[in-house]
Amino acid sequence: MSKDKAFFKEILYRAGEIIESNFERLEDGEVLFAGVQLPHKGYFLKVPESVRRCYYLEPNEKQVLFELYSWADSKGIVKVTIDLIALKLGITEKTVRNTLKTLKEKGFILIDTEGRANIYTISTLKDNPYFVLSEFIHRFIEVSYYRKGIQTYHGEWAKKIGKKGVREWRKAIVYNVPKIAKQLDVYQKYIDRLRNNPADYLNIISEFEEVLLTAIASQKLPS
């Protein structure tokens, strides 16, 4: 579902007005106009929130992946050179090469060759273990941090510990969840299990949830 924001119109369509234009009146009264048009004016890339907020995509990986999205055709096929990606993003070619490699390893893209050129294909995320585990974390946050989720799933417990207890619980979530969820020796085994046995999703996720809950509870929160 797309959320159109009114301020995008200002960003996308009026940004070009900040470029200074020069006017010169000629002897015959004609006005000579010289202006600069921003190359990206009026263009934007819609990116799924689940990918933009993916816990297991590093900043450079997101940059390069979104750049590939912008070059992809309707079938998700991308033909763009590494040097041009580097030039557009303002990073080195070495960084682009290394990032493309990790994006392939994580299953976000496929890489084939056509002569001397690379062809990239945007992968489906249906069974991508990094994507699946990240989405679970966001689901965990929905039911454990937001007021609506706490009231729906932990209502009686929330009443018992009171507002101060809930605030401490939320602080512990903010402190622990990103740290534990992105700790390689913690999450990698769940990634491997999701990759090798996706049908066992419920058991895998249940165990991962216990890891998060244990980390949160370690802050000596109210019982």
Backbone as JSON, one array per atom type, in Angstrom:
{
  "sequence": "MSKDKAFFKEILYRAGEIIESNFERLEDGEVLFAGVQLPHKGYFLKVPESVRRCYYLEPNEKQVLFELYSWADSKGIVKVTIDLIALKLGITEKTVRNTLKTLKEKGFILIDTEGRANIYTISTLKDNPYFVLSEFIHRFIEVSYYRKGIQTYHGEWAKKIGKKGVREWRKAIVYNVPKIAKQLDVYQKYIDRLRNNPADYLNIISEFEEVLLTAIASQKLPS",
  "N": [[0.84, -1.18, 0.0], [0.64, 2.16, -0.92], [1.76, 5.19, 0.5], [1.08, 8.37, -0.06], [2.75, 11.32, 0.4], [2.21, 14.69, 1.12], [4.34, 16.51, 1.22], [6.19, 15.45, -0.51], [5.66, 16.45, -3.01], [6.65, 19.03, -2.93], [9.35, 18.44, -2.56], [9.96, 16.91, -4.84], [8.95, 18.21, -7.16], [9.32, 20.95, -6.98], [11.88, 21.33, -6.36], [13.7, 22.03, -8.34], [13.49, 24.75, -8.55], [15.29, 25.93, -6.91], [17.59, 26.13, -8.24], [19.69, 28.48, -9.6], [18.76, 30.77, -12.11], [19.75, 32.46, -15.03], [19.15, 35.57, -16.53], [19.24, 37.51, -19.45], [18.94, 40.56, -21.01], [18.66, 41.3, -24.31], [19.82, 43.6, -26.94], [17.69, 44.09, -28.68], [15.59, 43.84, -27.06], [14.77, 41.31, -26.52], [14.57, 38.58, -24.24], [17.05, 36.55, -22.98], [17.22, 33.36, -21.82], [18.81, 31.34, -19.43], [19.07, 28.39, -17.86], [19.27, 25.77, -15.37], [18.34, 22.44, -15.35], [17.36, 20.15, -12.93], [18.51, 16.82, -12.96], [17.08, 14.75, -11.68], [14.62, 15.71, -11.12], [11.27, 15.34, -10.37], [11.33, 12.6, -10.32], [11.21, 9.55, -8.5], [11.92, 6.77, -6.33], [10.04, 4.04, -5.43], [10.22, 2.11, -2.64], [9.83, -0.98, -0.96], [8.8, -0.96, 2.44], [9.56, -3.09, 4.01], [11.95, -3.89, 2.94], [13.5, -1.57, 3.02], [13.69, -1.25, 5.76], [14.99, -3.5, 6.54], [16.58, -5.53, 8.83], [18.88, -6.93, 8.28], [20.27, -5.88, 6.19], [22.97, -3.95, 5.39], [23.97, -0.44, 5.46], [25.42, 0.27, 2.99], [24.67, -1.89, 1.43], [21.93, -1.5, 1.16], [21.96, 0.93, -0.25], [23.19, 0.19, -2.72], [21.46, -1.86, -3.55], [19.03, -0.44, -3.83], [19.8, 1.25, -5.86], [20.11, -0.59, -7.92], [17.43, -1.36, -8.11], [16.4, 0.97, -9.22], [17.34, 0.89, -11.82], [16.23, -1.34, -12.89], [14.28, -3.35, -15.19], [10.83, -4.1, -16.07], [10.73, -6.77, -15.43], [12.56, -7.11, -13.48], [15.17, -7.23, -14.29], [18.48, -6.13, -14.56], [20.77, -4.06, -16.19], [23.58, -2.61, -15.79], [26.64, -0.88, -15.36], [29.37, -1.49, -13.07], [31.06, 0.67, -12.56], [29.42, 2.83, -13.14], [27.39, 2.58, -11.22], [28.94, 3.07, -8.95], [29.71, 5.7, -9.49], [27.25, 7.06, -9.51], [26.44, 6.72, -6.85], [28.49, 7.73, -5.39], [30.51, 6.23, -4.22], [33.24, 3.85, -3.91], [34.4, 1.71, -6.61], [35.33, -0.74, -5.71], [33.94, -1.01, -3.3], [31.35, -1.25, -4.32], [31.57, -3.66, -5.77], [32.15, -5.51, -3.69], [29.84, -5.21, -2.2], [27.81, -6.01, -3.97], [28.46, -8.67, -4.06], [27.86, -9.54, -1.42], [25.14, -9.02, -1.38], [24.27, -10.89, -3.23], [25.02, -13.24, -1.87], [23.29, -13.09, 0.28], [20.93, -13.46, -0.98], [19.4, -11.47, -2.22], [19.8, -10.63, -4.77], [20.46, -12.0, -8.06], [23.3, -12.91, -9.99], [24.44, -12.91, -13.23], [26.41, -13.49, -16.2], [26.99, -11.78, -19.26], [28.66, -11.94, -21.96], [31.19, -9.74, -21.35], [29.91, -8.35, -19.48], [27.98, -7.9, -16.46], [24.84, -9.21, -15.52], [22.11, -8.41, -13.6], [19.61, -9.74, -11.51], [16.7, -9.01, -9.79], [15.8, -10.58, -6.86], [13.06, -12.64, -5.73], [11.51, -12.3, -2.53], [10.21, -14.11, -1.0], [11.04, -16.54, 0.32], [13.37, -15.73, 1.44], [15.73, -15.95, 3.95], [16.91, -13.89, 5.49], [15.23, -11.75, 5.06], [12.81, -12.84, 6.02], [13.41, -13.29, 8.76], [13.93, -10.69, 9.58], [11.42, -9.5, 9.16], [9.97, -10.85, 11.1], [11.11, -9.74, 13.41], [10.19, -7.1, 13.24], [7.5, -7.62, 13.52], [7.52, -8.58, 16.12], [8.23, -6.21, 17.44], [5.95, -4.69, 16.91], [3.98, -5.95, 18.52], [5.07, -5.81, 21.01], [6.14, -3.35, 21.65], [4.65, -1.08, 20.68], [1.84, 0.76, 21.88], [-0.76, -0.17, 21.21], [-0.28, -2.86, 20.54], [0.72, -3.87, 22.97], [-1.51, -3.55, 24.63], [-3.28, -5.26, 23.36], [-2.06, -7.81, 23.34], [-0.72, -8.1, 25.75], [-2.23, -7.11, 27.82], [-3.27, -7.58, 30.52], [-0.92, -8.1, 31.93], [0.4, -5.66, 31.53], [-1.2, -3.93, 33.01], [-0.67, -4.88, 35.54], [2.08, -4.3, 36.01], [2.11, -1.59, 35.68], [2.41, 1.91, 34.5], [5.04, 2.85, 34.77], [6.51, 0.47, 34.77], [5.95, -0.46, 32.19], [7.19, 1.51, 30.68], [9.87, 1.01, 31.36], [10.13, -1.54, 30.29], [9.85, -0.98, 27.56], [12.1, 0.6, 27.15], [14.04, -1.34, 27.52], [13.56, -2.96, 25.33], [14.27, -1.24, 23.21], [16.98, -0.96, 23.74], [18.0, -3.6, 23.72], [16.92, -5.26, 21.58], [17.8, -4.4, 18.86], [20.55, -4.8, 19.24], [20.9, -7.54, 19.99], [19.5, -8.86, 17.93], [21.06, -8.31, 15.71], [23.43, -9.51, 16.2], [25.92, -11.49, 15.07], [26.67, -14.17, 15.85], [24.38, -14.88, 17.09], [22.09, -14.55, 15.37], [22.8, -15.93, 12.99], [22.56, -18.75, 13.06], [19.82, -19.09, 13.04], [19.17, -17.99, 10.6], [20.42, -19.88, 8.95], [18.94, -22.15, 9.58], [16.37, -21.4, 8.71], [16.9, -21.18, 6.02], [17.58, -23.82, 5.32], [15.44, -25.33, 6.22], [12.7, -24.17, 5.73], [10.05, -24.85, 6.25], [9.88, -25.32, 8.9], [9.35, -22.98, 10.17], [7.73, -21.88, 12.32], [8.69, -23.08, 14.71], [11.37, -22.29, 14.63], [11.19, -19.49, 14.68], [9.89, -19.18, 17.1], [11.85, -19.98, 18.92], [13.77, -18.02, 18.42], [12.39, -15.79, 19.27], [12.31, -16.29, 22.02], [14.97, -15.86, 22.65], [15.16, -13.09, 22.26], [13.3, -12.18, 24.19], [14.48, -13.11, 26.54], [16.8, -11.58, 26.59], [15.71, -9.03, 26.88], [14.38, -9.28, 29.35], [16.55, -9.54, 31.0], [17.21, -7.13, 31.96], [16.29, -6.76, 34.49], [13.52, -6.26, 34.86], [10.14, -5.36, 35.96], [8.19, -8.07, 37.25]],
  "CA": [[0.0, 0.0, 0.0], [1.46, 3.36, -1.03], [1.35, 6.36, 1.28], [1.54, 9.58, -0.73], [2.96, 12.41, 1.34], [2.08, 15.98, 0.44], [5.61, 17.23, 1.1], [6.95, 14.93, -1.64], [5.46, 17.33, -4.16], [7.61, 20.11, -2.78], [10.7, 17.91, -2.76], [10.17, 16.36, -6.17], [8.57, 19.03, -8.3], [9.73, 22.34, -6.84], [13.3, 21.39, -6.02], [14.43, 22.68, -9.42], [13.41, 26.2, -8.45], [16.41, 26.47, -6.14], [18.7, 26.33, -9.17], [19.68, 29.87, -10.07], [18.64, 30.95, -13.56], [20.29, 33.75, -15.48], [18.39, 36.24, -17.58], [20.01, 38.58, -20.09], [18.12, 41.28, -21.97], [19.43, 41.66, -25.49], [19.59, 44.96, -27.42], [16.38, 44.19, -29.32], [14.55, 43.67, -26.05], [14.49, 39.89, -26.26], [15.17, 38.07, -23.01], [17.74, 35.28, -23.16], [17.1, 32.59, -20.57], [19.75, 30.23, -19.26], [18.76, 27.76, -16.59], [19.74, 24.4, -15.18], [17.28, 21.52, -14.94], [17.86, 19.04, -12.13], [18.26, 15.56, -13.68], [16.17, 13.85, -10.98], [13.39, 16.41, -10.78], [10.06, 14.63, -10.75], [11.52, 11.15, -10.28], [11.48, 8.97, -7.2], [11.89, 5.31, -6.31], [9.23, 3.46, -4.37], [10.9, 0.95, -2.07], [9.04, -1.6, 0.1], [9.3, -0.68, 3.79], [10.18, -4.31, 4.55], [13.33, -3.93, 2.46], [14.18, -0.38, 3.55], [13.92, -1.43, 7.19], [15.5, -4.85, 6.79], [17.63, -5.57, 9.85], [20.08, -7.63, 7.83], [20.89, -5.17, 5.08], [23.8, -2.86, 5.86], [23.73, 0.79, 4.68], [25.91, 0.18, 1.61], [23.86, -2.89, 0.73], [20.68, -0.84, 0.8], [22.25, 1.91, -1.31], [23.43, -0.49, -3.99], [20.24, -2.57, -3.92], [18.07, 0.54, -4.31], [20.28, 1.72, -7.15], [19.72, -1.63, -8.89], [15.98, -1.23, -8.3], [16.1, 2.12, -10.08], [17.72, 0.56, -13.19], [15.59, -2.6, -13.29], [13.12, -3.3, -16.08], [9.6, -4.6, -15.45], [10.95, -8.15, -14.99], [13.59, -7.13, -12.46], [16.48, -7.44, -14.91], [19.27, -4.88, -14.49], [22.01, -4.01, -16.96], [24.27, -1.36, -15.46], [28.03, -1.19, -15.05], [29.79, -1.23, -11.7], [31.61, 2.02, -12.43], [28.32, 3.8, -13.14], [26.78, 2.5, -9.89], [29.85, 3.77, -8.04], [29.65, 7.13, -9.81], [25.95, 7.58, -9.08], [26.3, 6.68, -5.39], [29.61, 8.42, -4.76], [31.33, 5.29, -3.46], [34.27, 3.26, -4.77], [34.03, 0.5, -7.36], [35.61, -1.87, -4.84], [32.81, -1.12, -2.38], [30.21, -1.75, -5.1], [31.8, -5.09, -6.06], [31.99, -6.27, -2.45], [28.43, -5.13, -1.8], [27.07, -6.89, -4.87], [28.76, -10.05, -3.63], [27.09, -9.87, -0.21], [23.72, -9.03, -1.75], [24.04, -12.2, -3.85], [25.11, -14.25, -0.82], [22.09, -12.98, 1.11], [19.78, -13.84, -1.78], [18.6, -10.34, -2.68], [19.97, -10.52, -6.23], [21.19, -13.04, -8.79], [24.26, -12.3, -10.9], [24.85, -13.7, -14.38], [27.29, -12.76, -17.11], [26.62, -11.73, -20.68], [29.91, -11.44, -22.51], [32.03, -9.19, -20.28], [29.05, -7.56, -18.6], [27.15, -8.59, -15.48], [23.4, -9.0, -15.56], [21.58, -8.6, -12.25], [18.17, -10.01, -11.43], [16.16, -8.78, -8.46], [15.23, -11.84, -6.38], [11.85, -12.63, -4.9], [11.89, -12.36, -1.12], [9.27, -15.0, -0.32], [11.71, -17.49, 1.22], [14.69, -15.21, 1.81], [15.78, -16.05, 5.41], [17.23, -12.59, 6.08], [13.98, -10.99, 4.98], [11.83, -13.48, 6.91], [13.77, -13.04, 10.16], [13.75, -9.26, 9.8], [9.98, -9.23, 9.28], [9.53, -11.32, 12.41], [11.54, -8.75, 14.41], [9.26, -5.98, 13.18], [6.25, -8.1, 14.11], [7.78, -8.61, 17.56], [8.17, -4.82, 17.89], [4.54, -4.27, 16.86], [3.18, -6.49, 19.62], [5.77, -5.69, 22.28], [6.55, -1.97, 21.93], [3.56, -0.13, 20.47], [0.78, 0.71, 22.88], [-1.86, -1.02, 20.75], [0.15, -4.25, 20.64], [0.8, -4.23, 24.38], [-2.88, -3.67, 25.13], [-3.95, -6.41, 22.74], [-1.42, -9.1, 23.64], [-0.16, -8.15, 27.1], [-3.04, -6.16, 28.57], [-3.32, -7.84, 31.96], [0.44, -7.93, 32.44], [0.7, -4.23, 31.53], [-1.9, -3.34, 34.16], [-0.01, -5.35, 36.75], [3.36, -3.62, 36.24], [1.89, -0.16, 35.68], [3.02, 2.72, 33.44], [6.49, 2.89, 34.93], [7.02, -0.81, 34.33], [5.85, -0.52, 30.72], [8.26, 2.38, 30.15], [11.14, 0.29, 31.5], [10.07, -2.63, 29.32], [10.1, -0.42, 26.23], [13.52, 0.99, 27.12], [14.82, -2.57, 27.36], [13.38, -3.38, 23.94], [15.07, -0.35, 22.38], [18.39, -1.22, 24.0], [18.42, -4.99, 23.49], [16.49, -5.93, 20.35], [18.74, -4.2, 17.74], [21.87, -5.35, 19.55], [20.86, -9.0, 19.95], [19.02, -9.31, 16.62], [22.1, -8.14, 14.69], [24.66, -10.17, 16.65], [26.13, -12.57, 14.1], [26.65, -15.51, 16.44], [23.01, -15.16, 17.53], [21.11, -14.69, 14.3], [23.21, -16.74, 11.86], [22.02, -20.12, 13.12], [18.41, -19.05, 12.65], [19.2, -17.79, 9.15], [20.76, -21.17, 8.34], [17.8, -23.07, 9.75], [15.3, -20.95, 7.82], [17.32, -21.5, 4.65], [17.61, -25.26, 5.12], [14.17, -25.96, 6.55], [11.72, -23.09, 5.89], [8.78, -25.37, 6.74], [9.94, -25.33, 10.37], [9.34, -21.57, 10.51], [7.14, -21.56, 13.61], [9.61, -23.47, 15.78], [12.57, -21.46, 14.54], [10.84, -18.15, 15.13], [9.57, -19.27, 18.53], [13.13, -20.01, 19.64], [14.39, -16.7, 18.27], [11.63, -14.89, 20.14], [12.76, -16.53, 23.39], [16.27, -15.2, 22.78], [14.9, -11.66, 22.42], [12.63, -11.97, 25.47], [15.47, -13.33, 27.6], [17.68, -10.4, 26.6], [14.94, -7.91, 27.44], [14.13, -9.54, 30.77], [17.81, -9.48, 31.74], [17.34, -5.77, 32.49], [15.65, -6.78, 35.8], [12.25, -5.55, 34.73], [9.1, -5.86, 36.86], [7.62, -9.36, 36.84]],
  "C": [[0.89, 1.24, 0.0], [0.89, 4.48, -0.18], [1.93, 7.6, 0.61], [1.6, 10.72, 0.27], [2.93, 13.73, 0.57], [3.42, 16.67, 0.24], [6.48, 16.68, -0.02], [6.84, 15.84, -2.85], [6.43, 18.49, -4.12], [9.02, 19.63, -3.09], [10.94, 17.57, -4.23], [9.96, 17.35, -7.3], [9.02, 20.49, -8.19], [11.21, 22.47, -6.53], [14.11, 22.14, -7.07], [14.43, 24.19, -9.32], [14.56, 26.79, -7.65], [17.63, 26.69, -7.03], [18.61, 27.74, -9.75], [19.63, 29.93, -11.59], [19.12, 32.36, -13.92], [19.44, 34.3, -16.62], [19.25, 37.38, -18.15], [19.14, 39.24, -21.15], [19.0, 41.75, -23.13], [19.05, 43.06, -25.97], [18.21, 45.13, -28.04], [15.24, 43.97, -28.34], [14.22, 42.23, -25.73], [15.22, 39.44, -25.01], [15.78, 36.7, -23.29], [17.74, 34.56, -21.81], [18.11, 31.46, -20.55], [19.49, 29.62, -17.89], [19.29, 26.33, -16.55], [18.59, 23.54, -14.67], [17.88, 20.39, -14.13], [17.53, 17.72, -12.81], [17.25, 14.64, -13.01], [14.84, 14.51, -10.64], [12.18, 15.62, -11.29], [10.17, 13.12, -10.72], [11.76, 10.69, -8.84], [11.32, 7.46, -7.29], [11.04, 4.84, -5.14], [9.88, 2.16, -3.91], [10.03, 0.35, -0.97], [9.65, -1.31, 1.47], [10.03, -1.9, 4.36], [11.62, -4.45, 4.1], [14.11, -2.75, 3.04], [14.54, -0.55, 5.01], [14.5, -2.79, 7.54], [16.69, -4.8, 7.75], [18.95, -6.1, 9.32], [20.62, -7.11, 6.51], [21.66, -3.99, 5.66], [23.59, -1.63, 4.98], [24.2, 0.74, 3.23], [25.11, -0.82, 0.8], [22.53, -2.29, 0.3], [20.9, 0.15, -0.34], [22.37, 1.22, -2.66], [22.17, -1.21, -4.46], [19.21, -1.59, -4.47], [18.49, 1.12, -5.65], [19.94, 0.7, -8.24], [18.22, -1.58, -9.16], [15.67, -0.13, -9.33], [16.43, 1.84, -11.56], [16.96, -0.65, -13.74], [14.45, -2.39, -14.27], [11.93, -3.95, -15.37], [9.72, -6.03, -14.94], [12.03, -8.26, -13.92], [14.98, -7.41, -12.98], [17.22, -6.1, -14.96], [20.54, -5.03, -15.31], [22.64, -2.65, -16.71], [25.68, -1.73, -15.02], [28.36, -0.81, -13.6], [30.32, 0.19, -11.55], [30.51, 3.07, -12.41], [27.58, 3.78, -11.8], [27.62, 3.28, -8.89], [29.76, 5.28, -8.24], [28.36, 7.75, -9.31], [25.84, 7.67, -7.57], [27.43, 7.4, -4.67], [30.43, 7.52, -3.85], [32.31, 4.63, -4.43], [33.74, 2.03, -5.49], [34.27, -0.74, -6.52], [34.46, -2.1, -3.86], [31.59, -1.69, -3.09], [30.38, -3.25, -5.35], [31.57, -5.94, -4.81], [30.52, -6.31, -2.01], [27.56, -6.01, -2.68], [27.26, -8.35, -4.48], [27.92, -10.43, -2.41], [25.6, -9.88, -0.48], [23.35, -10.36, -2.43], [24.05, -13.29, -2.79], [23.86, -14.26, 0.06], [20.8, -13.26, 0.33], [18.9, -12.71, -2.26], [18.72, -10.12, -4.18], [20.61, -11.8, -6.76], [22.14, -12.32, -9.74], [24.64, -13.3, -11.98], [25.77, -12.86, -15.26], [26.76, -12.85, -18.53], [27.8, -11.09, -21.41], [30.8, -11.0, -21.35], [31.2, -8.42, -19.26], [28.28, -8.44, -17.62], [25.68, -8.22, -15.7], [22.86, -9.33, -14.18], [20.07, -8.83, -12.33], [17.73, -9.82, -9.99], [15.43, -10.04, -8.01], [13.91, -11.63, -5.66], [12.27, -12.85, -3.45], [11.05, -13.35, -0.32], [9.94, -15.91, 0.69], [13.1, -17.01, 1.62], [14.79, -15.18, 3.34], [16.1, -14.74, 6.11], [15.98, -11.72, 6.14], [12.96, -11.53, 5.98], [12.14, -13.17, 8.37], [13.59, -11.56, 10.5], [12.27, -8.92, 9.99], [9.43, -9.73, 10.61], [9.9, -10.3, 13.5], [10.58, -7.57, 14.43], [7.88, -6.37, 13.74], [6.37, -8.13, 15.64], [7.68, -7.2, 18.15], [6.73, -4.33, 17.93], [3.76, -4.71, 18.09], [3.82, -6.26, 20.98], [6.18, -4.26, 22.63], [5.38, -0.99, 21.8], [2.45, -0.34, 21.48], [-0.35, -0.24, 22.49], [-1.51, -2.49, 20.89], [0.21, -4.72, 22.08], [-0.59, -4.44, 24.96], [-3.57, -4.92, 24.62], [-3.38, -7.73, 23.25], [-0.9, -9.22, 25.07], [-0.94, -7.25, 28.07], [-3.01, -6.35, 30.07], [-1.96, -7.64, 32.61], [0.8, -6.45, 32.54], [0.03, -3.52, 32.71], [-1.18, -3.68, 35.46], [1.27, -4.56, 37.04], [3.23, -2.1, 36.2], [2.66, 0.59, 34.59], [4.53, 2.76, 33.53], [7.13, 1.6, 34.45], [7.01, -0.95, 32.82], [6.95, 0.35, 30.1], [9.61, 1.68, 30.24], [11.24, -0.86, 30.51], [10.42, -2.12, 27.92], [11.55, 0.05, 26.09], [14.4, -0.24, 26.87], [14.72, -3.11, 25.94], [14.29, -2.56, 23.03], [16.56, -0.66, 22.53], [18.83, -2.6, 23.5], [18.09, -5.55, 22.11], [17.44, -5.66, 19.18], [20.09, -4.85, 17.99], [21.9, -6.87, 19.42], [20.49, -9.51, 18.55], [20.1, -9.24, 15.55], [23.44, -8.75, 15.11], [24.85, -11.45, 15.84], [26.01, -13.95, 14.71], [25.28, -15.87, 17.02], [22.12, -15.47, 16.35], [21.49, -15.69, 13.21], [22.63, -18.15, 11.88], [20.55, -20.16, 12.75], [18.26, -18.8, 11.16], [19.44, -19.13, 8.46], [19.59, -22.14, 8.44], [16.63, -22.69, 8.86], [15.62, -21.27, 6.37], [17.18, -22.99, 4.37], [16.27, -25.95, 5.37], [13.09, -24.91, 6.79], [10.37, -23.57, 6.43], [8.72, -25.39, 8.27], [9.92, -23.91, 10.93], [8.85, -21.29, 11.92], [8.06, -21.92, 14.77], [10.86, -22.59, 15.8], [12.3, -20.07, 15.1], [10.53, -18.13, 16.62], [10.85, -19.26, 19.38], [13.83, -18.66, 19.59], [13.7, -15.68, 19.17], [12.06, -15.05, 21.6], [14.11, -15.87, 23.65], [16.07, -13.71, 23.03], [14.27, -11.38, 23.79], [13.59, -12.13, 26.64], [16.4, -12.13, 27.73], [16.97, -9.2, 27.21], [14.75, -8.07, 28.94], [15.39, -9.42, 31.61], [18.04, -8.09, 32.35], [16.67, -5.61, 33.86], [14.37, -5.94, 35.8], [11.24, -6.1, 35.74], [8.52, -7.16, 36.35], [6.11, -9.27, 36.81]]
}
